Amino acid sequence: MASMDVPADVPKPTQTQTPTPTAPSAQAAARATPAPVLSWVTLALMTTSSVASLRAAPTMAVYGLACVFLYLVPAVVFLLPTALVSAELASGWTGGVYRWVSEGLSKPLGFLAVWCQFAMTIFYYPSLLAFVASTISYVIDPALASNGLYTAIVIMVLYWTGVWVSSRGTKALAGLSSWGLIIGTLVPGTILVVLGIVFLGQGNPSAAPMTGSHLLPEWTGLASLVLIVNNFLSYSGMEMNAVHVSSLKDPAREYPKSMFLAMGLVLVIFILPALAISWVVPADQTSLTAGVMQAFNAFFSYFHIGWMTPIAAVMLVAASLGGMLTWLAGPSKGLLEISRSEGYLPPFLQKLNKYGIQQNILVTQGVVTTAIALMYALIPDVSSVYWIFSTITTQVYLIVYLLMFAAAMRLRKTQPDHPRGYRVPALHLMCTVGLLASVAALAIGFVPPSQFGGGSVWSYVLLIGGGLVILGLLVPYAFLKFRKPAWRTERSAS
């Protein structure tokens, strides 16, 4: 900084000609400071990659024009508050959800927030990579999509490959995840929309009615409410990459811009491809299990370009792997940073590799991911159990939002003059809406889905509630209870 330079007319500190030591050391420190490695556009693409995908498009395409309503309502009451509030928090306090909740509420609750953000990923990776395995099977042999052993092998190979890539540093990660979004989501999504427009432009009728009377979904009671609230969780993860805000040149200005760009991209990626699929694939023929590849097959068969099916599969795999890499970097990095300064985790889990990456955390998580993959292959009826595990981790993740919105309101009250690069208009209203949406999603998570079959409702509630308490409360409490002063290794340790 210029203010630290020694002016020429300042008297010499001694009779000798020895130069003032502070100026060279300050300049050396400035030269040693690493340059920012992310642009705000790259961070927006990383955020979009961690949130948006085409996997849900066939599911929502079943509802035709009503899918617009089913996406917009959660966007208004959940996505918008999450994006705006996290933008204000990140532009005023670096460090992600831990710093936000710690400043606004308390340090133990800050650890709870970052732990829940990390714990959610435990079952996210196997489900994402199982989708990747089924997509790859369309290139090799579609029959492999139902082969449990094949799925388990793909999950393990791809996860450990992702750990190796993530261990090489943030710069490599940013490039791969951003290009994965472009190649695997934006390009295929654009192809779906363009083919749909061409299809309608040729005078073909839409498979789903596109009249104003079909803009709202049919109301079927609790099932309709579950459908709307479940889409809240499609937008989870908008705040995750705030941990990388220090890598921007001007975080106060660039992070809000990054969040707004990501929010727009997410809405476009979710809505337009779902609409395009509903134009050409009848709802009663859309397979919810075959997923996006069945939709691409329908498109390519109509236009006699079936040779593009393997290409589309490769693109979708690229997007999914990019999203996995983004999730590998964010939550584990946040957990590492606060653990090194506060001593929340044992030193083994805090150890860094030569690139400064939390490799031991990723490896430990990989052991759990491998165990889940083996369950997927060896247990015949693992789908219902796996659904329960996935629901538990989703419930755990909602704790992050409850704490984040509460912290934002308290920070505006207790630290109103703290510098913020961005201030949310009507913050308390935004946080209240976000809190109510999160509570609604948390409550709906206790409603048994059709996958649960004819099991007892109370058994399901006890399973979900027990998992939420154990994974979301008891495990972080145990780390807080048994931590030792020696676990505080600081950032300088390696």
C-alpha positions as CSV (number, residue, x, y, z in Angstrom):
1,M,0.0,0.0,0.0
2,A,1.2,3.5,-0.8
3,S,0.6,4.7,2.8
4,M,3.2,2.3,4.0
5,D,6.0,3.7,1.8
6,V,8.6,5.9,3.6
7,P,8.7,9.4,2.1
8,A,12.1,10.8,0.9
9,D,12.2,13.7,3.4
10,V,11.7,11.6,6.5
11,P,14.9,11.9,8.7
12,K,17.1,8.8,8.9
13,P,16.4,6.8,12.1
14,T,20.1,6.5,12.8
15,Q,23.4,8.0,11.8
16,T,24.1,5.2,9.4
17,Q,22.9,4.7,5.9
18,T,20.9,1.6,6.8
19,P,17.5,1.8,5.1
20,T,14.3,1.7,7.0
21,P,13.4,-2.0,7.3
22,T,9.7,-1.5,7.3
23,A,9.3,-0.3,3.8
24,P,11.1,-3.2,2.0
25,S,9.3,-5.8,4.2
26,A,6.0,-4.3,3.5
27,Q,6.7,-4.2,-0.2
28,A,7.9,-7.8,0.0
29,A,4.7,-8.8,1.8
30,A,2.7,-7.1,-0.9
31,R,4.6,-8.9,-3.6
32,A,4.0,-12.2,-1.7
33,T,0.3,-11.7,-1.5
34,P,-1.3,-14.1,-4.0
35,A,-3.3,-12.5,-6.8
36,P,-7.1,-13.3,-6.9
37,V,-7.7,-16.5,-8.9
38,L,-11.5,-16.1,-9.6
39,S,-13.5,-13.6,-11.7
40,W,-17.0,-12.8,-10.6
41,V,-18.3,-14.5,-13.8
42,T,-16.4,-17.6,-13.0
43,L,-17.8,-17.7,-9.4
44,A,-21.3,-17.2,-10.9
45,L,-20.7,-20.2,-13.1
46,M,-19.4,-22.3,-10.2
47,T,-22.5,-21.3,-8.1
48,T,-24.8,-22.2,-11.0
49,S,-23.0,-25.5,-11.5
50,S,-23.6,-26.4,-7.8
51,V,-27.3,-25.6,-8.1
52,A,-28.7,-26.1,-11.6
53,S,-28.8,-29.2,-13.7
54,L,-31.0,-30.8,-16.3
55,R,-31.7,-33.9,-14.1
56,A,-35.1,-32.6,-12.9
57,A,-36.3,-31.4,-16.3
58,P,-38.3,-34.6,-17.2
59,T,-39.9,-34.7,-13.8
60,M,-41.1,-31.1,-14.1
61,A,-42.0,-31.5,-17.8
62,V,-44.8,-33.8,-16.8
63,Y,-46.7,-30.8,-15.5
64,G,-46.4,-28.9,-18.8
65,L,-46.9,-25.1,-18.6
66,A,-47.5,-25.4,-14.8
67,C,-43.8,-26.1,-14.3
68,V,-43.2,-22.4,-14.7
69,F,-45.4,-21.7,-11.7
70,L,-43.8,-24.6,-9.8
71,Y,-40.4,-23.1,-10.3
72,L,-41.2,-19.4,-9.9
73,V,-43.0,-19.7,-6.5
74,P,-40.0,-21.3,-4.8
75,A,-37.7,-18.9,-6.6
76,V,-39.6,-15.9,-5.1
77,V,-39.9,-17.2,-1.6
78,F,-36.6,-19.2,-1.3
79,L,-34.1,-18.5,-4.1
80,L,-34.5,-14.7,-4.0
81,P,-34.1,-14.4,-0.2
82,T,-31.2,-16.8,-0.2
83,A,-29.3,-15.1,-3.0
84,L,-29.9,-11.5,-1.7
85,V,-29.2,-12.2,1.9
86,S,-26.0,-14.3,1.2
87,A,-24.9,-11.4,-1.1
88,E,-25.1,-8.9,1.8
89,L,-23.5,-11.2,4.3
90,A,-20.6,-12.1,2.0
91,S,-20.0,-8.5,1.0
92,G,-19.6,-7.6,4.6
93,W,-18.1,-10.7,6.3
94,T,-15.7,-13.1,4.5
95,G,-15.5,-16.7,5.6
96,G,-18.9,-18.1,4.5
97,V,-21.8,-19.3,6.7
98,Y,-19.6,-19.9,9.8
99,R,-18.5,-16.2,10.0
100,W,-22.0,-15.0,9.3
101,V,-23.7,-17.1,12.0
102,S,-20.8,-16.7,14.4
103,E,-21.0,-12.9,14.2
104,G,-24.8,-12.8,14.2
105,L,-25.6,-15.5,16.8
106,S,-22.6,-17.4,18.3
107,K,-19.5,-19.4,17.4
108,P,-21.1,-22.8,18.4
109,L,-24.0,-22.1,16.1
110,G,-21.6,-21.0,13.4
111,F,-19.9,-24.4,13.6
112,L,-23.4,-26.1,13.5
113,A,-24.1,-24.2,10.3
114,V,-20.9,-25.1,8.5
115,W,-21.1,-28.7,9.8
116,C,-24.7,-29.1,8.4
117,Q,-23.5,-27.6,5.1
118,F,-20.8,-30.2,4.9
119,A,-22.9,-33.1,6.2
120,M,-25.5,-32.6,3.5
121,T,-22.9,-33.7,0.9
122,I,-22.5,-37.1,2.5
123,F,-25.4,-38.6,0.5
124,Y,-25.3,-36.0,-2.3
125,Y,-22.3,-37.5,-4.0
126,P,-23.6,-41.1,-4.4
127,S,-27.0,-40.0,-5.7
128,L,-25.3,-37.6,-8.2
129,L,-22.8,-40.2,-9.4
130,A,-25.5,-42.8,-9.7
131,F,-27.2,-40.5,-12.2
132,V,-23.9,-40.2,-14.0
133,A,-23.5,-44.0,-14.0
134,S,-27.0,-44.4,-15.7
135,T,-26.1,-41.7,-18.2
136,I,-22.8,-43.3,-19.1
137,S,-24.7,-46.6,-19.7
138,Y,-26.4,-45.1,-22.7
139,V,-23.0,-44.9,-24.3
140,I,-21.9,-48.4,-23.4
141,D,-25.0,-50.5,-22.8
142,P,-28.3,-49.2,-21.5
143,A,-28.9,-52.4,-19.6
144,L,-26.1,-51.4,-17.2
145,A,-28.3,-48.6,-15.8
146,S,-30.0,-51.2,-13.5
147,N,-26.8,-53.0,-12.6
148,G,-26.0,-52.3,-9.0
149,L,-22.4,-53.5,-9.1
150,Y,-21.7,-51.3,-12.2
151,T,-23.2,-48.3,-10.5
152,A,-21.2,-48.9,-7.4
153,I,-17.9,-49.1,-9.4
154,V,-18.7,-45.9,-11.3
155,I,-19.5,-44.1,-8.0
156,M,-16.3,-45.1,-6.4
157,V,-14.0,-44.4,-9.4
158,L,-15.5,-41.0,-10.2
159,Y,-15.5,-39.8,-6.5
160,W,-11.9,-40.7,-5.9
161,T,-11.0,-39.1,-9.3
162,G,-12.8,-36.0,-8.1
163,V,-10.8,-36.0,-4.8
164,W,-7.6,-36.2,-6.8
165,V,-8.7,-33.2,-9.1
166,S,-9.8,-31.2,-6.1
167,S,-6.5,-31.8,-4.3
168,R,-4.7,-30.0,-7.1
169,G,-6.0,-26.6,-6.0
170,T,-8.9,-24.1,-6.6
171,K,-7.7,-22.8,-9.9
172,A,-7.9,-26.2,-11.6
173,L,-11.2,-26.8,-9.9
174,A,-12.7,-23.5,-11.1
175,G,-11.9,-24.2,-14.7
176,L,-13.2,-27.7,-14.7
177,S,-16.5,-26.9,-12.9
178,S,-17.2,-23.8,-15.0
179,W,-16.5,-25.7,-18.3
180,G,-18.6,-28.6,-17.0
181,L,-21.5,-26.2,-16.6
182,I,-21.1,-24.8,-20.0
183,I,-20.6,-28.0,-21.9
184,G,-22.9,-30.2,-19.8
185,T,-25.8,-27.9,-18.9
186,L,-25.9,-24.7,-20.9
187,V,-25.2,-26.4,-24.3
188,P,-27.5,-29.4,-24.0
189,G,-30.2,-27.2,-22.4
190,T,-30.0,-24.8,-25.4
191,I,-30.2,-27.8,-27.8
192,L,-33.4,-29.0,-26.0
193,V,-35.0,-25.5,-26.2
194,V,-33.9,-24.9,-29.9
195,L,-35.2,-28.3,-31.0
196,G,-38.5,-27.6,-29.2
197,I,-38.9,-24.3,-30.9
198,V,-38.2,-25.8,-34.3
199,F,-40.6,-28.6,-33.5
200,L,-43.4,-26.2,-32.8
201,G,-42.4,-24.0,-35.7
202,Q,-43.0,-26.9,-38.1
203,G,-46.6,-26.8,-37.1
204,N,-46.6,-29.7,-34.7
205,P,-48.9,-29.4,-31.7
206,S,-47.4,-29.3,-28.2
207,A,-47.7,-32.6,-26.3
208,A,-48.7,-30.5,-23.2
209,P,-51.4,-27.8,-23.4
210,M,-49.9,-24.4,-23.5
211,T,-53.0,-22.3,-22.7
212,G,-53.4,-19.9,-19.8
213,S,-55.8,-22.3,-18.1
214,H,-52.9,-24.8,-17.6
215,L,-50.6,-22.3,-16.0
216,L,-51.5,-23.5,-12.5
217,P,-51.1,-27.1,-11.5
218,E,-54.2,-29.1,-10.4
219,W,-54.7,-28.8,-6.7
220,T,-54.7,-32.2,-5.0
221,G,-54.3,-31.1,-1.4
222,L,-51.1,-32.0,0.5
223,A,-49.5,-33.7,-2.5
224,S,-49.6,-30.4,-4.4
225,L,-48.0,-28.6,-1.4
226,V,-45.3,-31.2,-1.2
227,L,-44.6,-30.7,-4.9
228,I,-44.2,-27.0,-4.5
229,V,-42.1,-27.1,-1.3
230,N,-39.8,-29.8,-2.6
231,N,-38.8,-27.4,-5.4
232,F,-37.4,-25.1,-2.7
233,L,-34.6,-27.6,-2.3
234,S,-33.8,-27.4,-6.0
235,Y,-32.3,-24.0,-5.3
236,S,-30.2,-25.0,-2.3
237,G,-26.5,-24.2,-2.5
238,M,-26.7,-20.6,-3.7
239,E,-24.7,-19.5,-0.7
240,M,-22.1,-22.3,-0.7
241,N,-19.4,-20.6,-2.8
242,A,-19.3,-17.5,-0.6
243,V,-16.3,-19.2,1.0
244,H,-14.4,-18.3,-2.2
245,V,-15.3,-14.6,-2.0
246,S,-11.8,-13.7,-0.9
247,S,-10.5,-14.9,-4.2
248,L,-12.3,-12.0,-6.0
249,K,-10.6,-8.7,-6.8
250,D,-13.4,-6.6,-5.3
251,P,-15.6,-8.9,-3.2
252,A,-18.0,-6.1,-2.0
253,R,-18.9,-5.2,-5.6
254,E,-18.3,-8.5,-7.5
255,Y,-20.0,-11.0,-5.2
256,P,-23.5,-9.5,-5.4
257,K,-23.1,-9.3,-9.2
258,S,-22.0,-13.0,-9.2
259,M,-25.1,-14.0,-7.2
260,F,-27.5,-12.1,-9.5
261,L,-26.0,-13.7,-12.6
262,A,-26.1,-17.1,-11.1
263,M,-29.8,-16.6,-10.0
264,G,-30.8,-15.7,-13.6
265,L,-28.9,-18.7,-15.1
266,V,-30.5,-21.1,-12.6
267,L,-34.0,-20.0,-13.5
268,V,-33.3,-20.3,-17.2
269,I,-31.7,-23.7,-16.9
270,F,-34.6,-25.1,-14.8
271,I,-37.6,-23.7,-16.7
272,L,-36.8,-23.6,-20.4
273,P,-35.6,-27.2,-20.9
274,A,-38.5,-28.6,-18.9
275,L,-40.9,-26.6,-21.1
276,A,-39.1,-27.9,-24.3
277,I,-39.4,-31.5,-23.2
278,S,-43.2,-31.0,-22.5
279,W,-43.6,-29.8,-26.1
280,V,-42.4,-33.1,-27.6
281,V,-42.7,-35.9,-25.0
282,P,-46.2,-36.7,-23.7
283,A,-46.5,-36.8,-20.0
284,D,-47.7,-40.4,-19.8
285,Q,-44.6,-41.4,-21.8
286,T,-42.0,-39.5,-19.8
287,S,-40.0,-41.8,-17.6
288,L,-39.0,-40.3,-14.3
289,T,-36.4,-43.0,-13.8
290,A,-34.7,-43.0,-17.2
291,G,-34.3,-39.2,-16.8
292,V,-32.9,-36.8,-19.2
293,M,-31.5,-39.3,-21.6
294,Q,-35.0,-40.6,-22.5
295,A,-36.0,-37.0,-23.3
296,F,-32.9,-36.6,-25.6
297,N,-33.7,-39.9,-27.3
298,A,-37.2,-38.6,-28.0
299,F,-35.9,-35.4,-29.5
300,F,-33.1,-37.0,-31.5
301,S,-35.4,-39.7,-32.9
302,Y,-37.9,-37.2,-34.2
303,F,-35.2,-35.2,-35.9
304,H,-33.4,-38.3,-37.2
305,I,-30.1,-37.4,-35.4
306,G,-29.9,-40.4,-33.1
307,W,-26.1,-40.4,-33.4
308,M,-26.1,-37.4,-31.0
309,T,-27.4,-39.5,-28.1
310,P,-23.9,-40.6,-26.9
311,I,-22.7,-37.0,-27.3
312,A,-25.5,-35.7,-25.1
313,A,-24.6,-38.4,-22.5
314,V,-21.0,-37.2,-22.4
315,M,-22.2,-33.6,-22.0
316,L,-24.5,-34.4,-19.1
317,V,-21.7,-36.4,-17.4
318,A,-19.4,-33.4,-17.7
319,A,-22.0,-31.2,-16.0
320,S,-22.6,-33.6,-13.2
321,L,-18.9,-34.0,-12.5
322,G,-18.4,-30.2,-12.6
323,G,-21.1,-29.9,-10.0
324,M,-19.5,-32.6,-7.8
325,L,-16.2,-30.8,-8.0
326,T,-17.8,-27.5,-6.9
327,W,-19.4,-29.2,-3.9
328,L,-16.1,-31.0,-3.0
329,A,-14.4,-27.6,-2.8
330,G,-16.9,-25.5,-0.9
331,P,-18.3,-27.1,2.3
332,S,-15.1,-29.0,3.2
333,K,-13.0,-25.8,2.8
334,G,-15.3,-23.9,5.0
335,L,-15.2,-26.6,7.7
336,L,-11.4,-26.7,7.4
337,E,-10.8,-23.0,7.8
338,I,-12.9,-22.6,11.0
339,S,-11.5,-25.9,12.5
340,R,-7.9,-24.7,12.1
341,S,-8.5,-21.4,13.9
342,E,-11.0,-22.7,16.5
343,G,-10.0,-26.3,17.0
344,Y,-13.3,-28.0,16.1
345,L,-11.8,-31.0,14.4
346,P,-8.8,-33.3,15.3
347,P,-5.5,-32.3,13.7
348,F,-5.6,-35.3,11.4
349,L,-8.6,-33.9,9.6
350,Q,-7.0,-30.4,9.5
351,K,-3.9,-31.5,7.6
352,L,-3.3,-29.9,4.2
353,N,-1.4,-31.3,1.2
354,K,1.3,-29.3,-0.6
355,Y,-1.4,-27.4,-2.6
356,G,-3.1,-26.2,0.6
357,I,-6.1,-28.5,0.1
358,Q,-8.0,-30.3,2.9
359,Q,-7.2,-33.7,1.5
360,N,-7.8,-35.7,4.7
361,I,-11.3,-34.4,5.0
362,L,-12.0,-35.4,1.4
363,V,-10.5,-38.8,1.9
364,T,-12.4,-39.5,5.1
365,Q,-15.6,-38.5,3.4
366,G,-14.6,-40.8,0.5
367,V,-14.5,-43.8,2.9
368,V,-18.2,-43.1,3.8
369,T,-19.1,-42.6,0.1
370,T,-17.5,-45.9,-0.8
371,A,-19.5,-47.6,1.9
372,I,-22.7,-46.2,0.6
373,A,-21.8,-47.2,-2.9
374,L,-21.2,-50.8,-1.7
375,M,-24.6,-50.7,0.0
376,Y,-26.1,-49.6,-3.3
377,A,-24.6,-52.6,-5.0
378,L,-25.1,-55.3,-2.4
379,I,-28.5,-54.6,-0.8
380,P,-31.4,-55.7,-3.1
381,D,-34.0,-53.1,-1.9
382,V,-31.8,-50.2,-1.1
383,S,-33.9,-47.5,-2.8
384,S,-36.3,-46.9,0.1
385,V,-33.4,-46.8,2.6
386,Y,-31.5,-44.5,0.4
387,W,-34.5,-42.2,0.0
388,I,-34.6,-41.9,3.8
389,F,-30.9,-41.1,4.0
390,S,-31.3,-38.5,1.3
391,T,-34.2,-36.9,3.0
392,I,-32.3,-36.8,6.3
393,T,-29.4,-34.9,4.8
394,T,-31.8,-32.5,3.1
395,Q,-33.4,-31.8,6.4
396,V,-29.9,-31.2,7.9
397,Y,-29.1,-28.7,5.2
398,L,-32.2,-26.6,5.9
399,I,-30.7,-25.9,9.4
400,V,-28.1,-23.8,7.5
401,Y,-30.8,-21.5,6.1
402,L,-32.6,-21.2,9.4
403,L,-29.4,-20.0,11.0
404,M,-28.3,-17.8,8.1
405,F,-31.6,-15.8,7.9
406,A,-31.7,-15.4,11.7
407,A,-28.1,-14.2,11.8
408,A,-28.7,-11.7,8.9
409,M,-31.5,-10.1,10.8
410,R,-29.5,-9.9,14.0
411,L,-26.4,-8.5,12.3
412,R,-28.5,-5.7,10.7
413,K,-29.7,-4.8,14.2
414,T,-26.4,-5.2,16.2
415,Q,-23.9,-4.1,13.5
416,P,-25.9,-1.6,11.4
417,D,-22.8,0.5,10.5
418,H,-20.6,-2.5,9.6
419,P,-19.4,-1.9,6.0
420,R,-21.4,-3.9,3.5
421,G,-20.8,-3.8,-0.2
422,Y,-24.5,-4.6,-0.8
423,R,-27.6,-4.1,1.4
424,V,-30.8,-6.0,0.9
425,P,-33.9,-3.8,0.5
426,A,-36.4,-4.8,3.2
427,L,-33.9,-7.3,4.7
428,H,-36.2,-8.3,7.6
429,L,-39.1,-9.1,5.2
430,M,-36.7,-11.1,3.0
431,C,-35.4,-13.1,6.0
432,T,-38.9,-13.7,7.3
433,V,-40.0,-15.1,4.0
434,G,-36.9,-17.2,3.8
435,L,-37.4,-18.5,7.3
436,L,-41.0,-19.5,6.7
437,A,-40.1,-21.2,3.4
438,S,-37.3,-23.2,5.2
439,V,-39.6,-24.2,8.0
440,A,-42.3,-25.3,5.5
441,A,-39.7,-27.4,3.7
442,L,-38.5,-28.9,6.9
443,A,-42.0,-29.9,7.9
444,I,-42.8,-31.3,4.5
445,G,-39.8,-33.6,4.8
446,F,-41.6,-35.6,7.5
447,V,-44.4,-36.5,5.0
448,P,-43.8,-40.0,3.8
449,P,-43.4,-40.1,0.0
450,S,-44.9,-42.8,-2.3
451,Q,-41.5,-44.6,-2.3
452,F,-42.0,-45.4,1.4
453,G,-44.8,-47.8,0.3
454,G,-47.3,-49.0,3.0
455,G,-45.0,-48.4,5.9
456,S,-46.1,-46.8,9.1
457,V,-46.2,-43.0,9.0
458,W,-44.8,-42.8,12.5
459,S,-41.9,-45.1,11.7
460,Y,-41.0,-42.8,8.9
461,V,-41.2,-39.7,11.1
462,L,-39.1,-41.4,13.7
463,L,-36.4,-42.4,11.2
464,I,-36.2,-38.9,9.7
465,G,-36.4,-37.2,13.1
466,G,-33.8,-39.5,14.5
467,G,-31.4,-39.0,11.6
468,L,-31.9,-35.3,11.8
469,V,-31.0,-35.2,15.5
470,I,-28.0,-37.6,15.2
471,L,-26.4,-36.2,12.0
472,G,-27.5,-32.6,12.4
473,L,-27.2,-32.1,16.2
474,L,-25.4,-34.9,18.1
475,V,-22.4,-35.3,15.8
476,P,-21.5,-31.5,15.8
477,Y,-22.2,-31.4,19.6
478,A,-19.7,-34.2,20.1
479,F,-17.0,-32.3,18.2
480,L,-17.7,-29.2,20.4
481,K,-17.9,-31.2,23.6
482,F,-14.6,-33.1,23.2
483,R,-12.4,-30.6,21.3
484,K,-9.1,-29.8,22.9
485,P,-6.9,-26.6,22.9
486,A,-4.2,-28.6,21.0
487,W,-6.6,-29.0,18.1
488,R,-6.3,-25.3,17.3
489,T,-3.6,-25.5,14.7
490,E,-4.1,-22.1,13.0
491,R,-3.9,-21.4,9.2
492,S,-0.1,-21.3,9.2
493,A,0.1,-25.0,10.1
494,S,0.5,-27.4,7.3
